[in-house]
Amino acid sequence: MDGQEDALAQGLRPGMPEWGSTPESRWGLLTDANGSRAVRAEPGSYEEFYRQLEAALRQGTPLPVDPASTLPTLDVIDAAVLSAREGRVVELTSQPADH
C-alpha cells in the first residue's frame, strides 16, 4: 500500500522531505525464476496527481494517467484473483482482455 496515508497520520505533510516515501519494510517482493528480491516503492504524490487531474478537467491538458494504460493492470489483478480462487497459475495473454 502507498505510505502517504500513514505519513499523514504521523503528521507529515506534502512537501516535507520524507513525504511519499515508503519504508523498505513495506516494499514489494518480486519473485520470479531467479528468486525473490525487494522492489523499492516509488514515492507517491497524491497532490500532484490531483493537480494534473484538475488541469485536465478544467483546461483540457492530458490526464495524469491514460485510462487505456490501466487495462493491462486490471488484467493482472483479474488473473491474480482467479489464481487465488482456483489455486492455479493463470497465464496472461499479450492482448488485454475486454473490460
C-alpha positions in Angstrom: 0.0 0.0 0.0 1.0 3.6 -0.6 2.6 5.1 2.5 1.0 8.6 2.2 -2.0 7.8 4.4 0.3 6.6 7.2 2.5 9.6 6.7 -0.5 11.9 7.2 -1.4 10.1 10.4 2.2 10.6 11.6 2.0 14.4 11.0 4.0 14.5 7.8 2.7 16.8 5.0 3.2 17.2 1.3 6.4 18.9 0.5 8.3 17.6 3.6 11.5 15.6 2.6 10.1 12.3 3.8 6.7 12.8 2.1 5.6 10.0 -0.2 8.4 7.6 0.7 7.7 4.0 1.8 9.9 2.3 4.3 11.9 -0.7 2.9 9.9 -3.0 5.2 6.9 -2.2 3.1 8.5 -2.5 -0.4 7.1 -5.1 -2.7 8.6 -8.5 -3.2 9.2 -9.7 -6.7 9.5 -13.4 -7.2 10.5 -15.0 -10.5 12.6 -17.9 -11.8 15.7 -16.2 -10.5 14.4 -16.0 -6.9 12.9 -13.1 -4.8 14.0 -9.6 -4.2 12.7 -6.4 -2.7 11.5 -3.8 -5.1 11.7 -0.2 -4.0 8.4 1.6 -3.9 8.3 4.8 -5.9 7.5 7.9 -3.9 3.8 8.8 -4.0 2.3 12.2 -4.7 -1.5 12.3 -4.5 -1.4 16.0 -4.5 0.4 16.1 -7.9 -2.0 13.6 -9.4 -5.0 15.7 -8.4 -3.3 18.9 -9.6 -2.9 17.3 -13.0 -6.4 15.9 -13.0 -7.9 19.3 -12.2 -5.9 20.9 -15.1 -7.1 18.1 -17.4 -10.7 18.7 -16.5 -10.6 22.5 -16.5 -8.0 23.2 -19.2 -8.0 20.2 -21.4 -4.4 19.2 -20.6 -3.5 15.5 -20.8 -4.8 13.3 -18.0 -2.2 12.3 -15.4 -2.8 8.6 -16.3 -4.1 7.4 -19.7 -7.2 5.3 -18.9 -6.2 2.8 -21.6 -2.9 2.2 -19.9 -4.7 0.8 -16.9 -6.2 -2.1 -18.7 -3.1 -4.4 -18.5 -3.0 -3.7 -14.8 -6.6 -4.8 -14.5 -5.8 -8.0 -16.4 -3.1 -8.8 -13.9 -5.4 -8.2 -11.0 -8.1 -10.3 -12.6 -5.6 -13.1 -13.1 -4.3 -12.9 -9.5 -7.9 -13.2 -8.2 -8.6 -16.1 -10.4 -5.3 -17.8 -9.5 -6.1 -17.4 -5.8 -9.6 -18.6 -6.2 -8.7 -21.7 -8.2 -5.2 -22.4 -6.8 -3.5 -22.4 -10.2 -1.2 -20.4 -12.4 -3.1 -18.2 -14.7 -1.3 -17.3 -18.0 -1.6 -13.8 -19.3 -2.0 -13.2 -23.0 -0.2 -10.4 -24.8 -3.6 -8.7 -25.6 -5.6 -7.1 -22.8 -9.0 -8.6 -22.2 -12.1 -6.5 -22.9 -13.3 -4.6 -19.8 
